[in-house]
């Protein structure tokens, strides 16, 4: 089973490059970005098993909402092997 990696700020820059690389190496990637439109475009442009959850990590409430949304998207946080914060 491929490991799941959560990448915040994955819609551009270093975070995007991390998502591309990990997905290319067979990891399951959960891309997190604040802007739903940009996040969806980033996911569409990366080959591999990449999911997207819109999220903002500026408050505890938004982090909880992000965790709930990720679970609803079928990605289980407890299975995540690593958390990469970029952006």
ZIPECOR-V40051 format. One record per pair of residues at least 24 apart in sequence whose C-alpha atoms are under 8 Angstrom apart, sorted by the first residue. I is the first residue (numbers start at 1). J is the second residue. Records with the same first field share a line. If there is no record, write none. Layout:
I->J ; J
This chain:
2->26 ; 27 ; 28
3->27 ; 28 ; 79 ; 80 ; 81
4->28 ; 29 ; 30 ; 79 ; 80 ; 81 ; 82
5->29 ; 30 ; 80 ; 81 ; 82 ; 83 ; 84
6->30 ; 31 ; 32 ; 80 ; 82 ; 83 ; 84
7->31 ; 32 ; 83 ; 84 ; 85 ; 86
8->32 ; 33 ; 83 ; 84 ; 85 ; 86 ; 87
9->33 ; 34 ; 85 ; 86 ; 87
10->39 ; 42 ; 86 ; 87
11->38 ; 39 ; 41 ; 42 ; 43
12->42 ; 87
13->87
14->86 ; 87
15->85 ; 86 ; 87
16->42
19->46 ; 50
20->46 ; 47
23->47 ; 48 ; 49 ; 50
24->48
30->75
